[in-house]
């Protein structure tokens, strides 16, 4: 019975680590997208607003 508790707690720790890695990956993708697309989007909005 004690072994099952230890296994369950280790499984919970592994799941938490996997979620942390997933959140870090999503954050990296968002930051990368903002860096790559940021200036282009600013230029697009500037040209659109300049027409009005």
N, CA, C and O atoms as a CHARMM CRD file, in Angstrom:
* protein
*
  208
    1    1 UNK  N      0.82700  -1.19700   0.00000 PROA 1      0.00000
    2    1 UNK  CA     0.00000   0.00000   0.00000 PROA 1      0.00000
    3    1 UNK  C      0.87100   1.26100   0.00000 PROA 1      0.00000
    4    1 UNK  O      0.55800   2.23900  -0.67900 PROA 1      0.00000
    5    2 UNK  N      1.94400   1.22800   0.75200 PROA 2      0.00000
    6    2 UNK  CA     2.83800   2.37400   0.81500 PROA 2      0.00000
    7    2 UNK  C      3.51700   2.60600  -0.53100 PROA 2      0.00000
    8    2 UNK  O      3.76200   3.75000  -0.91400 PROA 2      0.00000
    9    3 UNK  N      3.82400   1.52400  -1.25200 PROA 3      0.00000
   10    3 UNK  CA     4.45400   1.65300  -2.56200 PROA 3      0.00000
   11    3 UNK  C      3.54200   2.38700  -3.53800 PROA 3      0.00000
   12    3 UNK  O      4.01000   3.16800  -4.36600 PROA 3      0.00000
   13    4 UNK  N      2.25900   2.13800  -3.44100 PROA 4      0.00000
   14    4 UNK  CA     1.31100   2.79200  -4.34100 PROA 4      0.00000
   15    4 UNK  C      1.27700   4.28800  -4.09400 PROA 4      0.00000
   16    4 UNK  O      1.16700   5.06900  -5.04000 PROA 4      0.00000
   17    5 UNK  N      1.36800   4.69400  -2.84800 PROA 5      0.00000
   18    5 UNK  CA     1.37000   6.12900  -2.52800 PROA 5      0.00000
   19    5 UNK  C      2.61900   6.80300  -3.08000 PROA 5      0.00000
   20    5 UNK  O      2.55000   7.89900  -3.63600 PROA 5      0.00000
   21    6 UNK  N      3.76200   6.13800  -2.92100 PROA 6      0.00000
   22    6 UNK  CA     5.01100   6.70600  -3.42700 PROA 6      0.00000
   23    6 UNK  C      4.94200   6.82200  -4.94600 PROA 6      0.00000
   24    6 UNK  O      5.32600   7.84700  -5.50900 PROA 6      0.00000
   25    7 UNK  N      4.45800   5.78300  -5.60500 PROA 7      0.00000
   26    7 UNK  CA     4.35300   5.80700  -7.06500 PROA 7      0.00000
   27    7 UNK  C      3.41800   6.92700  -7.51500 PROA 7      0.00000
   28    7 UNK  O      3.71700   7.62400  -8.48500 PROA 7      0.00000
   29    8 UNK  N      2.30600   7.10800  -6.83400 PROA 8      0.00000
   30    8 UNK  CA     1.34200   8.14300  -7.19700 PROA 8      0.00000
   31    8 UNK  C      1.95000   9.53600  -7.03200 PROA 8      0.00000
   32    8 UNK  O      1.72400  10.41100  -7.86800 PROA 8      0.00000
   33    9 UNK  N      2.71900   9.74800  -5.95800 PROA 9      0.00000
   34    9 UNK  CA     3.32900  11.06100  -5.75000 PROA 9      0.00000
   35    9 UNK  C      4.41800  11.32100  -6.78300 PROA 9      0.00000
   36    9 UNK  O      4.58300  12.45900  -7.22300 PROA 9      0.00000
   37   10 UNK  N      5.16200  10.29400  -7.17900 PROA 10     0.00000
   38   10 UNK  CA     6.16400  10.46900  -8.22700 PROA 10     0.00000
   39   10 UNK  C      5.49600  10.76700  -9.56500 PROA 10     0.00000
   40   10 UNK  O      6.00000  11.56800 -10.35200 PROA 10     0.00000
   41   11 UNK  N      4.37800  10.13200  -9.81500 PROA 11     0.00000
   42   11 UNK  CA     3.63500  10.37400 -11.04800 PROA 11     0.00000
   43   11 UNK  C      3.11500  11.80300 -11.08800 PROA 11     0.00000
   44   11 UNK  O      3.13200  12.43600 -12.14400 PROA 11     0.00000
   45   12 UNK  N      2.65400  12.31800  -9.95600 PROA 12     0.00000
   46   12 UNK  CA     2.17400  13.69500  -9.88900 PROA 12     0.00000
   47   12 UNK  C      3.31500  14.66400 -10.17000 PROA 12     0.00000
   48   12 UNK  O      3.12600  15.65000 -10.88300 PROA 12     0.00000
   49   13 UNK  N      4.48400  14.39800  -9.62500 PROA 13     0.00000
   50   13 UNK  CA     5.63800  15.26000  -9.86400 PROA 13     0.00000
   51   13 UNK  C      6.04200  15.27300 -11.32500 PROA 13     0.00000
   52   13 UNK  O      6.40100  16.31800 -11.86700 PROA 13     0.00000
   53   14 UNK  N      5.98200  14.10800 -11.96400 PROA 14     0.00000
   54   14 UNK  CA     6.32000  14.03100 -13.38300 PROA 14     0.00000
   55   14 UNK  C      5.30200  14.81000 -14.21300 PROA 14     0.00000
   56   14 UNK  O      5.67200  15.49600 -15.16600 PROA 14     0.00000
   57   15 UNK  N      4.04500  14.70700 -13.86200 PROA 15     0.00000
   58   15 UNK  CA     3.00700  15.43400 -14.59400 PROA 15     0.00000
   59   15 UNK  C      3.19600  16.94300 -14.44300 PROA 15     0.00000
   60   15 UNK  O      3.04700  17.68700 -15.41200 PROA 15     0.00000
   61   16 UNK  N      3.52200  17.39100 -13.24300 PROA 16     0.00000
   62   16 UNK  CA     3.74900  18.81900 -13.01900 PROA 16     0.00000
   63   16 UNK  C      4.94000  19.30700 -13.84100 PROA 16     0.00000
   64   16 UNK  O      4.90300  20.40400 -14.39800 PROA 16     0.00000
   65   17 UNK  N      5.99000  18.49900 -13.91500 PROA 17     0.00000
   66   17 UNK  CA     7.16300  18.88200 -14.70700 PROA 17     0.00000
   67   17 UNK  C      6.81900  18.94400 -16.19400 PROA 17     0.00000
   68   17 UNK  O      7.29600  19.82900 -16.90400 PROA 17     0.00000
   69   18 UNK  N      6.00500  18.02100 -16.66200 PROA 18     0.00000
   70   18 UNK  CA     5.59900  18.03800 -18.06600 PROA 18     0.00000
   71   18 UNK  C      4.77100  19.27500 -18.38200 PROA 18     0.00000
   72   18 UNK  O      4.94900  19.88800 -19.43400 PROA 18     0.00000
   73   19 UNK  N      3.87900  19.64100 -17.49200 PROA 19     0.00000
   74   19 UNK  CA     3.09000  20.85400 -17.71300 PROA 19     0.00000
   75   19 UNK  C      3.97700  22.09300 -17.68900 PROA 19     0.00000
   76   19 UNK  O      3.75800  23.02500 -18.46300 PROA 19     0.00000
   77   20 UNK  N      4.96700  22.11500 -16.81800 PROA 20     0.00000
   78   20 UNK  CA     5.88200  23.25400 -16.76400 PROA 20     0.00000
   79   20 UNK  C      6.65800  23.38100 -18.07100 PROA 20     0.00000
   80   20 UNK  O      6.84900  24.48900 -18.57400 PROA 20     0.00000
   81   21 UNK  N      7.10500  22.25700 -18.62200 PROA 21     0.00000
   82   21 UNK  CA     7.80500  22.29200 -19.90600 PROA 21     0.00000
   83   21 UNK  C      6.88300  22.75300 -21.02900 PROA 21     0.00000
   84   21 UNK  O      7.30200  23.50000 -21.91400 PROA 21     0.00000
   85   22 UNK  N      5.65300  22.31800 -20.99400 PROA 22     0.00000
   86   22 UNK  CA     4.68500  22.72400 -22.01100 PROA 22     0.00000
   87   22 UNK  C      4.41900  24.22500 -21.94800 PROA 22     0.00000
   88   22 UNK  O      4.35400  24.88600 -22.98500 PROA 22     0.00000
   89   23 UNK  N      4.26600  24.76200 -20.75300 PROA 23     0.00000
   90   23 UNK  CA     4.04000  26.20100 -20.58300 PROA 23     0.00000
   91   23 UNK  C      5.25900  26.98500 -21.06200 PROA 23     0.00000
   92   23 UNK  O      5.11400  28.02800 -21.70000 PROA 23     0.00000
   93   24 UNK  N      6.46300  26.48700 -20.75700 PROA 24     0.00000
   94   24 UNK  CA     7.68100  27.16000 -21.20700 PROA 24     0.00000
   95   24 UNK  C      7.77500  27.15300 -22.73000 PROA 24     0.00000
   96   24 UNK  O      8.19600  28.14400 -23.32700 PROA 24     0.00000
   97   25 UNK  N      7.39300  26.05500 -23.35900 PROA 25     0.00000
   98   25 UNK  CA     7.42200  25.96900 -24.81700 PROA 25     0.00000
   99   25 UNK  C      6.42700  26.93700 -25.44900 PROA 25     0.00000
  100   25 UNK  O      6.75400  27.61300 -26.42500 PROA 25     0.00000
  101   26 UNK  N      5.23100  27.00900 -24.90600 PROA 26     0.00000
  102   26 UNK  CA     4.22100  27.93100 -25.42900 PROA 26     0.00000
  103   26 UNK  C      4.69100  29.37400 -25.26100 PROA 26     0.00000
  104   26 UNK  O      4.51500  30.19100 -26.16400 PROA 26     0.00000
  105   27 UNK  N      5.28400  29.69000 -24.11900 PROA 27     0.00000
  106   27 UNK  CA     5.79300  31.04400 -23.89000 PROA 27     0.00000
  107   27 UNK  C      6.89900  31.38100 -24.88500 PROA 27     0.00000
  108   27 UNK  O      6.95000  32.49900 -25.39600 PROA 27     0.00000
  109   28 UNK  N      7.78300  30.42600 -25.16300 PROA 28     0.00000
  110   28 UNK  CA     8.86500  30.66300 -26.11800 PROA 28     0.00000
  111   28 UNK  C      8.31600  30.90700 -27.52100 PROA 28     0.00000
  112   28 UNK  O      8.82800  31.76000 -28.24600 PROA 28     0.00000
  113   29 UNK  N      7.28900  30.17200 -27.90500 PROA 29     0.00000
  114   29 UNK  CA     6.67700  30.36500 -29.22300 PROA 29     0.00000
  115   29 UNK  C      6.02100  31.74000 -29.31100 PROA 29     0.00000
  116   29 UNK  O      6.14600  32.42000 -30.33000 PROA 29     0.00000
  117   30 UNK  N      5.33200  32.14900 -28.26600 PROA 30     0.00000
  118   30 UNK  CA     4.68200  33.46400 -28.26900 PROA 30     0.00000
  119   30 UNK  C      5.72000  34.57700 -28.34300 PROA 30     0.00000
  120   30 UNK  O      5.56500  35.52300 -29.11500 PROA 30     0.00000
  121   31 UNK  N      6.76600  34.47000 -27.55100 PROA 31     0.00000
  122   31 UNK  CA     7.81300  35.49700 -27.56100 PROA 31     0.00000
  123   31 UNK  C      8.49700  35.54500 -28.92000 PROA 31     0.00000
  124   31 UNK  O      8.76000  36.62600 -29.44700 PROA 31     0.00000
  125   32 UNK  N      8.78500  34.38400 -29.48700 PROA 32     0.00000
  126   32 UNK  CA     9.40300  34.34000 -30.81300 PROA 32     0.00000
  127   32 UNK  C      8.51600  34.95300 -31.87900 PROA 32     0.00000
  128   32 UNK  O      8.99900  35.66200 -32.76100 PROA 32     0.00000
  129   33 UNK  N      7.23200  34.68500 -31.80200 PROA 33     0.00000
  130   33 UNK  CA     6.29200  35.25100 -32.77300 PROA 33     0.00000
  131   33 UNK  C      6.22600  36.76400 -32.66500 PROA 33     0.00000
  132   33 UNK  O      6.18400  37.46200 -33.67900 PROA 33     0.00000
  133   34 UNK  N      6.21500  37.26600 -31.46000 PROA 34     0.00000
  134   34 UNK  CA     6.16600  38.72000 -31.26400 PROA 34     0.00000
  135   34 UNK  C      7.43900  39.36400 -31.80300 PROA 34     0.00000
  136   34 UNK  O      7.38800  40.43200 -32.41300 PROA 34     0.00000
  137   35 UNK  N      8.57000  38.71900 -31.58100 PROA 35     0.00000
  138   35 UNK  CA     9.83300  39.27900 -32.07300 PROA 35     0.00000
  139   35 UNK  C      9.86700  39.27300 -33.60000 PROA 35     0.00000
  140   35 UNK  O     10.26700  40.26100 -34.21700 PROA 35     0.00000
  141   36 UNK  N      9.45300  38.17200 -34.20300 PROA 36     0.00000
  142   36 UNK  CA     9.52300  38.04700 -35.66300 PROA 36     0.00000
  143   36 UNK  C      8.47400  38.91300 -36.35000 PROA 36     0.00000
  144   36 UNK  O      8.77600  39.57800 -37.34100 PROA 36     0.00000
  145   37 UNK  N      7.26200  38.91400 -35.84300 PROA 37     0.00000
  146   37 UNK  CA     6.16300  39.60100 -36.51800 PROA 37     0.00000
  147   37 UNK  C      5.90800  41.01100 -36.00500 PROA 37     0.00000
  148   37 UNK  O      5.14100  41.75600 -36.61500 PROA 37     0.00000
  149   38 UNK  N      6.52100  41.38100 -34.92100 PROA 38     0.00000
  150   38 UNK  CA     6.22000  42.65700 -34.27000 PROA 38     0.00000
  151   38 UNK  C      6.37300  43.86000 -35.16600 PROA 38     0.00000
  152   38 UNK  O      5.43700  44.64800 -35.30400 PROA 38     0.00000
  153   39 UNK  N      7.53600  44.02300 -35.78100 PROA 39     0.00000
  154   39 UNK  CA     7.78600  45.20900 -36.60500 PROA 39     0.00000
  155   39 UNK  C      6.89600  45.22900 -37.84300 PROA 39     0.00000
  156   39 UNK  O      6.44900  46.29500 -38.26800 PROA 39     0.00000
  157   40 UNK  N      6.64000  44.07300 -38.41600 PROA 40     0.00000
  158   40 UNK  CA     5.76000  44.01300 -39.58400 PROA 40     0.00000
  159   40 UNK  C      4.34800  44.43900 -39.26200 PROA 40     0.00000
  160   40 UNK  O      3.71100  45.14200 -40.04800 PROA 40     0.00000
  161   41 UNK  N      3.85700  44.02200 -38.12100 PROA 41     0.00000
  162   41 UNK  CA     2.49700  44.38800 -37.71500 PROA 41     0.00000
  163   41 UNK  C      2.42000  45.87500 -37.40700 PROA 41     0.00000
  164   41 UNK  O      1.43400  46.53000 -37.74600 PROA 41     0.00000
  165   42 UNK  N      3.44300  46.40700 -36.77100 PROA 42     0.00000
  166   42 UNK  CA     3.46400  47.84700 -36.48700 PROA 42     0.00000
  167   42 UNK  C      3.45700  48.63900 -37.79500 PROA 42     0.00000
  168   42 UNK  O      2.74100  49.63300 -37.91900 PROA 42     0.00000
  169   43 UNK  N      4.25200  48.20100 -38.76400 PROA 43     0.00000
  170   43 UNK  CA     4.27200  48.87200 -40.06500 PROA 43     0.00000
  171   43 UNK  C      2.94200  48.77700 -40.78000 PROA 43     0.00000
  172   43 UNK  O      2.50000  49.74400 -41.40100 PROA 43     0.00000
  173   44 UNK  N      2.29900  47.62600 -40.70300 PROA 44     0.00000
  174   44 UNK  CA     0.99300  47.44400 -41.33200 PROA 44     0.00000
  175   44 UNK  C     -0.04000  48.38100 -40.72100 PROA 44     0.00000
  176   44 UNK  O     -0.78100  49.04400 -41.44600 PROA 44     0.00000
  177   45 UNK  N     -0.09400  48.44000 -39.39300 PROA 45     0.00000
  178   45 UNK  CA    -1.05300  49.32900 -38.73400 PROA 45     0.00000
  179   45 UNK  C     -0.74400  50.79300 -39.03500 PROA 45     0.00000
  180   45 UNK  O     -1.66200  51.59800 -39.19000 PROA 45     0.00000
  181   46 UNK  N      0.52700  51.14100 -39.11900 PROA 46     0.00000
  182   46 UNK  CA     0.89100  52.52500 -39.42700 PROA 46     0.00000
  183   46 UNK  C      0.45100  52.91000 -40.83400 PROA 46     0.00000
  184   46 UNK  O     -0.06100  54.00800 -41.05400 PROA 46     0.00000
  185   47 UNK  N      0.65100  52.00200 -41.78600 PROA 47     0.00000
  186   47 UNK  CA     0.24500  52.32500 -43.15800 PROA 47     0.00000
  187   47 UNK  C     -1.27000  52.39000 -43.29400 PROA 47     0.00000
  188   47 UNK  O     -1.78800  53.21100 -44.05200 PROA 47     0.00000
  189   48 UNK  N     -1.97800  51.54500 -42.57800 PROA 48     0.00000
  190   48 UNK  CA    -3.44600  51.58800 -42.62400 PROA 48     0.00000
  191   48 UNK  C     -3.96100  52.86700 -41.98200 PROA 48     0.00000
  192   48 UNK  O     -4.85400  53.51900 -42.52200 PROA 48     0.00000
  193   49 UNK  N     -3.39800  53.22900 -40.82400 PROA 49     0.00000
  194   49 UNK  CA    -3.87700  54.44200 -40.15100 PROA 49     0.00000
  195   49 UNK  C     -3.48900  55.69400 -40.93100 PROA 49     0.00000
  196   49 UNK  O     -4.17500  56.71200 -40.83700 PROA 49     0.00000
  197   50 UNK  N     -2.41000  55.63800 -41.69100 PROA 50     0.00000
  198   50 UNK  CA    -2.00100  56.78100 -42.50300 PROA 50     0.00000
  199   50 UNK  C     -2.94900  57.05300 -43.65800 PROA 50     0.00000
  200   50 UNK  O     -2.98100  58.16500 -44.18500 PROA 50     0.00000
  201   51 UNK  N     -3.70800  56.06800 -44.05000 PROA 51     0.00000
  202   51 UNK  CA    -4.65700  56.24700 -45.15600 PROA 51     0.00000
  203   51 UNK  C     -5.94100  56.93200 -44.71200 PROA 51     0.00000
  204   51 UNK  O     -6.72500  57.37500 -45.55100 PROA 51     0.00000
  205   52 UNK  N     -6.16300  57.02500 -43.42400 PROA 52     0.00000
  206   52 UNK  CA    -7.40700  57.62300 -42.93400 PROA 52     0.00000
  207   52 UNK  C     -7.19200  59.01700 -42.46800 PROA 52     0.00000
  208   52 UNK  O     -8.13500  59.67100 -42.02300 PROA 52     0.00000
